[in-house]
């Protein structure tokens, strides 16, 4: 089948997706239309190659879709929704697409349509993309196309998610903004405007979890509750009053390991920090311990990139790009004992020739950071 139209949606807008498939079946074969539920997708690597191939990508931008976004889904959408000339955004209960561009890194220029428009207009926009030289026929019979029953309700869903993130941040503050997965503690919600406690509810959304609860009241503008248990990652917070979303926010859950990594990234001298944290008397002592640990775990060290080529394409991790092998890391921090051990391993000669993202091989890295003896050692191999 030809890949004509890709419709991306989430459960809330499923009826709209089915309606559009039926509608677009008048201009292309239905086999060329793919309905892609972002909420239940499994993110196979193959999808990153197949989805962008569709001639027209139509995103049904609903409140539910915005709420279900996470790191993986954001990445997928950023890869699929391009070039902008081939992208159509259907505003479904959302006033405009500004919030989407706040969350995702997308080029502007996509076409926008809304649920208030007529089906002929949808056909005209999509036909202009998949058949640029073809004029939409005015005699297409649309009498057999059943419109989505939730059309009115979806359009009225909420006013808040049509506001920009900046406006939302001004009307709500959730503290703390980062919460430990191991020890969530208490959560405080500071509101700009007073909200009726009797109808106030707080909704938390993360991946496939959606929990709504009533917080305790500190005063008319400050609410508090025990933070819920969520896995690491972003969690969206919706404040409901009388069943209507009044404002939204986003918080982050993290693991202890992620927090340590975050701290390390902020440290100017990771080796000095490690020595202090683990009570090593010197960098040389740390070097010896690391070398001993490596020797005790493996008989020989096999050099290979820290990521496979496929992983490398999918995850642009600057730290790993800076240190393609352990030898590069040893050269950067002057770990002479570790480097000596690594230079005796198979494929060490090849590792010495591998350059990092800055174009430096291990010898160059050692020289740049003043480790002349280590540079000489590497060069002698």
C-alpha positions as a printed Julia matrix, in Angstrom:
381×3 Matrix{Float64}:
   0.0     0.0    0.0
   1.06    3.56  -0.64
   1.7     5.68   2.43
  -0.63    8.62   1.93
  -2.02    9.91   5.22
  -0.83    9.37   8.79
  -3.3    10.4   11.52
  -1.76   10.68  15.0
  -4.15   10.83  17.94
  -4.82    9.56  21.45
  -7.8     7.77  22.96
  -9.81   10.92  23.67
  -9.89   11.76  19.95
 -10.38    8.23  18.61
 -13.78    9.03  17.09
 -12.27   11.95  15.24
  -9.51    9.71  13.89
 -12.06    7.17  12.62
 -14.13    9.97  11.11
 -11.13   11.39   9.27
 -10.17    7.98   7.91
 -13.67    7.57   6.52
 -13.57   11.09   5.09
 -10.15   10.82   3.47
 -11.2     7.48   1.98
 -12.91    9.59  -0.68
  -9.6    10.89  -2.02
  -7.18    8.0   -1.35
  -7.39    4.26  -0.82
  -8.13    3.57   2.87
  -5.19    1.16   2.87
  -2.94    4.19   2.5
  -4.29    5.77   5.71
  -2.73    4.83   9.04
  -4.36    5.68  12.37
  -1.58    5.87  14.96
  -2.61    5.94  18.63
   0.23    7.76  20.36
  -0.94    6.61  23.8
  -0.77    2.86  23.09
   2.14    2.79  20.64
   5.15    0.64  21.51
   7.8     2.88  19.88
   9.55    0.27  17.8
  12.64    1.5   16.0
  11.0     0.58  12.7
   8.35    3.23  13.31
  10.96    5.99  13.2
  11.73    4.94   9.64
   8.21    4.16   8.38
   6.06    6.94   9.88
   7.96    9.89   8.36
   7.42    8.33   4.91
   3.73    9.27   4.8
   2.94   12.09   2.38
   0.67   13.89   4.84
   0.96   13.76   8.64
  -2.14   14.92  10.48
  -1.89   15.42  14.24
  -5.15   15.62  16.21
  -4.1    18.06  18.91
  -6.36   17.38  21.89
  -6.01   17.99  25.62
  -5.49   14.27  26.15
  -2.63   14.18  23.66
  -0.88   17.07  25.38
  -1.29   15.35  28.73
   0.13   12.04  27.52
   3.33   13.51  26.12
   6.58   12.26  27.61
  10.2    12.09  26.53
   9.76    9.17  24.11
   6.57   10.52  22.57
   8.06   13.98  22.21
  11.04   12.51  20.36
   8.81   10.47  18.07
   6.66   13.48  17.16
   9.72   15.64  16.52
  11.03   13.03  14.07
   7.7    12.44  12.32
   6.15   15.92  12.08
   8.41   17.24   9.36
   8.78   18.85   6.93
   6.17   21.38   8.12
   4.7    21.71   4.6
   3.46   18.12   4.91
   2.0    18.5    8.41
  -1.58   19.36   9.37
  -2.62   20.06  12.95
  -6.29   19.58  13.81
  -7.17   21.68  16.86
  -9.51   19.49  18.86
 -10.58   21.18  22.09
  -7.44   23.32  21.98
  -7.61   26.95  20.89
  -4.23   27.07  19.17
  -1.01   25.1   18.75
   1.26   27.4   20.77
   1.53   24.98  23.68
   2.67   22.21  21.31
   5.52   24.37  20.04
   6.43   25.15  23.66
   6.8    21.44  24.4
   8.29   20.17  21.13
  11.1    21.43  18.94
   9.27   21.83  15.63
   9.68   24.1   12.65
   6.79   26.48  12.05
   4.71   26.53   8.9
   2.37   23.57   9.49
  -1.22   23.95   8.33
  -3.89   24.25  11.02
  -7.54   23.26  10.87
 -10.15   23.09  13.61
 -13.11   20.93  14.52
 -15.43   23.83  13.61
 -14.6    23.63   9.91
 -16.49   21.76   7.23
 -15.3    18.38   5.87
 -14.73   19.92   2.44
 -12.09   22.15   3.99
 -10.29   19.14   5.51
 -10.27   17.47   2.11
  -8.94   20.59   0.43
  -6.02   20.98   2.85
  -4.98   17.32   2.77
  -5.42   17.0   -0.99
  -3.17   20.03  -1.43
  -0.4    18.07   0.3
  -0.74   14.59  -1.2
  -1.81   15.79  -4.67
  -0.43   19.34  -5.0
  -1.46   19.67  -8.67
  -4.97   18.34  -8.1
  -8.0    20.5   -7.36
 -10.44   19.04  -4.82
 -13.58   17.97  -6.6
 -16.67   19.79  -5.39
 -18.93   16.87  -6.27
 -17.46   14.42  -3.75
 -20.41   12.75  -2.03
 -19.93   13.1    1.73
 -23.44   12.06   2.72
 -22.25    8.63   3.85
 -19.54   10.02   6.12
 -20.68    9.94   9.73
 -19.29   12.79  11.79
 -17.81   12.13  15.24
 -20.5    12.15  17.93
 -18.19   13.91  20.38
 -17.46   16.85  18.1
 -19.16   19.51  20.23
 -17.91   18.1   23.53
 -14.31   17.88  22.37
 -14.33   21.45  21.14
 -15.53   22.58  24.56
 -13.21   20.3   26.54
 -11.08   22.95  28.23
  -9.91   26.5   27.82
  -6.77   26.2   29.87
  -4.67   23.94  27.65
  -5.06   26.49  24.89
  -3.11   28.96  26.99
   0.65   29.06  26.8
   2.85   27.34  29.35
   4.03   30.74  30.51
   0.5    31.74  31.51
   0.03   28.46  33.36
   3.26   28.95  35.28
   2.02   32.33  36.45
  -1.22   30.9   37.84
   0.11   27.79  39.63
   3.29   26.76  41.4
   3.83   23.16  42.47
   6.51   22.61  45.11
   8.79   20.8   45.0
   9.1    20.75  41.23
  11.3    17.65  41.39
  10.22   14.68  43.5
  12.18   11.63  44.6
  10.67    8.32  43.48
  12.05    6.63  46.6
  10.78    9.24  49.06
   8.04   11.41  47.52
   7.22   13.41  50.65
   4.6    16.19  50.61
   3.43   18.29  47.69
   2.29   21.91  47.94
   0.13   23.58  45.29
   0.21   27.39  45.3
  -2.61   28.99  43.32
  -2.77   32.55  42.06
  -6.57   32.66  42.34
  -8.85   31.29  45.03
 -10.67   28.08  44.09
 -13.7    26.52  45.76
 -12.42   23.68  47.99
 -15.59   21.61  47.61
 -15.15   21.1   43.87
 -11.33   21.3   43.78
  -9.54   18.23  42.43
  -5.93   17.65  41.4
  -5.22   15.28  38.54
  -1.82   13.68  37.97
  -0.97   12.15  34.59
   2.14   10.12  33.76
   2.46    7.66  30.88
  -0.48    5.27  31.32
  -1.46    6.48  34.8
  -4.14    9.06  35.49
  -5.05    9.76  39.14
  -7.46   12.42  40.41
  -7.64   13.29  44.09
  -8.68   16.05  46.51
  -5.89   17.84  48.4
  -6.05   19.23  51.91
  -6.36   23.0   52.29
  -3.7    25.09  54.02
  -5.57   28.26  53.14
  -7.62   29.56  50.22
  -4.65   29.63  47.85
  -2.34   26.94  49.22
  -3.22   23.24  49.04
  -1.13   20.28  50.11
  -1.1    16.5   49.95
   1.17   13.49  50.1
   2.98   13.17  46.78
   1.8    10.14  44.83
   4.03    7.31  43.67
   5.1     7.64  40.04
   8.01    6.27  38.02
  10.82    8.58  36.97
   9.87   11.12  34.32
   7.55   14.08  33.76
   4.15   14.19  35.49
   1.44   16.59  34.36
  -0.7    18.27  37.01
  -4.2    19.52  36.19
  -6.22   21.58  38.66
  -9.96   20.98  38.3
 -12.75   23.12  39.71
 -16.31   22.02  39.1
 -15.08   19.4   36.64
 -13.28   21.97  34.45
  -9.5    22.34  34.21
  -8.49   25.71  35.6
  -4.72   25.48  35.24
  -1.93   23.02  34.55
   1.67   22.44  35.57
   4.43   19.89  35.14
   6.66   18.28  37.75
   9.51   15.78  37.47
  10.0    12.51  39.33
  13.58   11.27  39.63
  15.47    8.28  41.0
  18.42    8.51  43.39
  20.76    7.41  40.6
  19.45   10.13  38.27
  19.99   12.72  40.99
  23.59   11.62  41.48
  24.13   11.83  37.72
  22.59   15.31  37.7
  24.93   16.45  40.48
  27.94   14.97  38.7
  27.12   16.86  35.53
  27.29   20.13  37.47
  30.66   19.35  38.99
  33.61   21.14  37.4
  36.11   18.43  38.42
  34.37   15.02  38.67
  37.54   13.25  39.82
  38.13   15.63  42.73
  34.45   15.36  43.64
  34.59   11.55  43.57
  37.71   11.51  45.74
  36.0    13.73  48.28
  32.67   11.88  48.19
  34.2     8.41  48.55
  37.06    9.52  50.81
  39.95    8.7   48.49
  43.12   10.46  49.57
  44.14   11.3   46.0
  43.32   10.86  42.33
  46.14    8.3   42.16
  44.42    6.21  44.82
  41.15    6.38  42.88
  43.04    5.41  39.72
  44.49    2.34  41.44
  41.13    1.24  42.85
  39.35    1.6   39.49
  42.09   -0.37  37.76
  41.95   -3.11  40.39
  38.18   -3.36  40.09
  38.36   -3.62  36.32
  41.07   -6.29  36.49
  39.11   -8.34  39.0
  35.96   -8.33  36.89
  37.4    -9.18  33.48
  40.5   -10.93  32.24
  40.77   -8.76  29.14
  38.96   -5.6   28.21
  37.47   -5.52  24.73
  37.33   -2.05  23.23
  34.08   -1.08  21.62
  32.07    2.12  21.46
  30.03    2.69  24.6
  26.92    2.69  22.38
  26.01    0.67  19.33
  25.63    2.67  16.14
  21.85    2.34  16.31
  21.73    3.5   19.93
  24.08    6.32  19.08
  21.73    7.61  16.41
  18.75    7.43  18.72
  20.32    8.92  21.83
  22.49   11.97  21.37
  24.27   11.69  24.71
  27.05   14.27  24.74
  28.91   12.57  27.6
  29.25    9.3   25.71
  30.19   11.14  22.53
  33.01   12.83  24.41
  34.3     9.47  25.67
  33.76    6.84  22.94
  35.91    4.35  24.91
  37.13    3.96  28.48
  40.63    4.91  27.3
  39.36    8.36  26.27
  37.96    8.79  29.78
  41.24    7.72  31.4
  43.14   10.15  29.16
  40.82   13.02  30.09
  41.25   12.6   33.84
  44.86   11.42  33.89
  44.16    7.92  35.2
  47.56    6.48  34.34
  47.16    3.03  35.92
  43.82    2.5   34.23
  45.22    3.65  30.88
  48.23    1.33  31.22
  45.93   -1.63  31.81
  43.71   -0.67  28.87
  46.68   -0.28  26.53
  47.55   -3.94  27.12
  44.1    -5.07  26.02
  43.15   -6.34  22.55
  42.29   -3.65  20.01
  44.04   -0.97  22.06
  45.76    0.26  18.88
  42.38    0.81  17.25
  41.05    2.56  20.35
  43.99    4.97  20.23
  42.86    6.09  16.78
  39.18    6.65  17.62
  38.28   10.33  17.85
  35.53   11.81  19.99
  32.96   14.41  18.98
  35.64   17.11  19.18
  37.94   15.2   16.84
  40.4    14.23  19.59
  41.96   10.8   20.06
  43.13    9.65  23.53
  46.65   11.06  23.08
  45.29   14.48  22.08
  42.9    14.47  25.04
  45.74   13.69  27.46
  47.86   16.48  25.98
  45.02   19.0   26.12
  44.55   18.4   29.83
  48.21   18.45  30.76
  48.8    14.72  31.21
  52.09   14.59  29.28
  53.34   11.28  30.67
  50.06    9.65  29.77
  50.2    11.11  26.28
  53.71    9.7   25.84
  52.52    6.31  27.07
  49.69    6.23  24.53
  51.94    7.4   21.69
  54.44    4.62  22.41
  51.87    1.93  21.7
